[in-house]
Amino acid sequence: MKHDRVLTITSLLSIVLTSFHLADDVVRGFEPGGFKNIYAILIVFVWLYGTVALAGRRSGYIVMVLGGLLGSLVPLVHMRGAGLVGGRIANTSGLFFWVWTLLALGVTSLFSLILSVRGLWSLRRPSPPKS
């Protein structure tokens, strides 16, 4: 399978997992459900646009690098302090899904990050031949 196709699939999967995770955070009361979420919507929109409309272009790879980096950091942010299953999340319903989306988001985002860096690397300009 071509690397660009795998990159598109993993990036789209990361976007879906990000939206699941954000929705779960809002439902649990960790994030406000108000207008503040417009920033998350805009970030996910740009990430989706870069993945679908700008696929194979330098700008698309850059957007996917940033999206992969952000998605990879989400589990790390939640692992700080009380950890994934401590603090306010402990003993709540749906804990398995919440943790699973975090772990899957971290894996797919990191994979997307690596593939998009590889795609950017393949677009570099060859150096002119020495005379």
C-alpha positions as CSV (number, residue, x, y, z in Angstrom):
1,M,0.0,0.0,0.0
2,K,1.3,3.5,-0.8
3,H,2.5,5.5,2.1
4,D,0.3,8.5,1.2
5,R,-2.8,6.3,1.4
6,V,-1.8,4.9,4.7
7,L,-1.0,8.5,5.9
8,T,-4.5,9.6,4.8
9,I,-6.2,6.7,6.6
10,T,-4.3,7.1,9.9
11,S,-4.8,10.9,9.8
12,L,-8.5,10.5,9.3
13,L,-8.6,7.9,12.0
14,S,-6.8,10.3,14.4
15,I,-9.4,13.0,13.5
16,V,-12.3,10.7,14.3
17,L,-10.6,9.6,17.6
18,T,-10.0,13.2,18.5
19,S,-13.6,14.1,18.0
20,F,-14.7,11.1,20.1
21,H,-12.4,12.1,22.8
22,L,-13.4,15.8,22.8
23,A,-17.1,14.8,22.9
24,D,-16.4,12.4,25.8
25,D,-14.6,15.2,27.7
26,V,-17.6,17.5,27.2
27,V,-20.1,14.9,28.3
28,R,-18.0,14.2,31.5
29,G,-17.7,17.9,32.2
30,F,-13.9,18.1,31.8
31,E,-14.4,20.6,28.9
32,P,-17.1,23.3,28.7
33,G,-19.7,22.6,26.1
34,G,-19.9,26.2,25.1
35,F,-18.5,28.5,22.4
36,K,-15.0,27.7,23.5
37,N,-15.2,24.5,21.5
38,I,-15.1,26.6,18.3
39,Y,-11.3,26.5,18.5
40,A,-11.3,22.7,18.6
41,I,-13.7,22.6,15.6
42,L,-11.5,24.9,13.6
43,I,-8.4,22.8,14.5
44,V,-10.1,19.6,13.4
45,F,-11.4,21.3,10.3
46,V,-7.9,22.5,9.2
47,W,-6.5,19.0,10.0
48,L,-9.3,17.4,7.9
49,Y,-8.7,19.9,5.1
50,G,-5.0,19.3,5.1
51,T,-5.6,15.5,5.1
52,V,-8.2,15.4,2.3
53,A,-7.8,18.4,0.1
54,L,-4.1,19.0,0.4
55,A,-2.9,15.4,0.3
56,G,0.5,14.9,-1.3
57,R,1.3,18.6,-1.1
58,R,3.9,20.3,1.2
59,S,1.1,22.3,2.9
60,G,-0.9,19.1,3.5
61,Y,2.1,17.3,5.0
62,I,2.8,20.3,7.3
63,V,-0.9,20.4,8.5
64,M,-0.7,16.6,9.1
65,V,2.6,17.0,11.0
66,L,1.0,19.5,13.3
67,G,-2.2,17.4,13.7
68,G,-0.1,14.3,14.4
69,L,1.9,16.2,16.9
70,L,-1.2,17.6,18.7
71,G,-2.9,14.2,18.7
72,S,0.2,12.6,20.1
73,L,0.3,15.0,22.9
74,V,-3.3,14.5,24.1
75,P,-2.6,11.2,25.9
76,L,0.5,12.7,27.5
77,V,-1.5,15.6,28.9
78,H,-4.0,13.2,30.4
79,M,-1.2,11.0,31.9
80,R,0.1,13.9,34.0
81,G,-0.9,14.2,37.5
82,A,-3.4,11.5,38.5
83,G,-2.9,9.5,35.3
84,L,-5.4,8.1,32.9
85,V,-7.7,6.5,35.4
86,G,-7.2,8.7,38.5
87,G,-8.7,11.9,39.7
88,R,-12.1,12.9,38.4
89,I,-12.3,10.1,35.8
90,A,-12.0,7.3,38.4
91,N,-15.0,5.0,38.9
92,T,-17.1,6.7,36.2
93,S,-19.0,4.9,33.5
94,G,-17.4,4.5,30.1
95,L,-13.9,4.6,31.5
96,F,-12.7,1.9,29.1
97,F,-13.8,3.8,26.0
98,W,-12.2,7.0,27.3
99,V,-8.9,5.3,27.9
100,W,-9.0,3.4,24.7
101,T,-9.6,6.5,22.6
102,L,-6.7,8.2,24.3
103,L,-4.3,5.3,23.6
104,A,-5.6,4.7,20.0
105,L,-5.3,8.5,19.4
106,G,-1.8,8.5,20.6
107,V,-0.8,5.6,18.4
108,T,-2.5,6.7,15.2
109,S,-1.3,10.3,15.7
110,L,2.3,9.3,16.2
111,F,2.1,7.0,13.2
112,S,0.6,9.9,11.1
113,L,3.3,12.2,12.4
114,I,6.1,9.9,11.3
115,L,4.5,9.2,7.9
116,S,3.9,13.0,7.2
117,V,7.5,13.8,8.2
118,R,8.6,11.1,5.8
119,G,6.3,12.6,3.1
120,L,7.8,16.0,3.7
121,W,11.3,14.5,3.5
122,S,10.5,13.0,0.1
123,L,9.5,16.4,-1.3
124,R,12.8,18.0,-0.5
125,R,14.6,19.5,-3.4
126,P,17.7,17.6,-4.6
127,S,20.9,19.6,-4.4
128,P,22.3,20.8,-7.7
129,P,25.1,18.7,-9.1
130,K,28.6,19.9,-8.4
131,S,30.6,20.9,-11.4
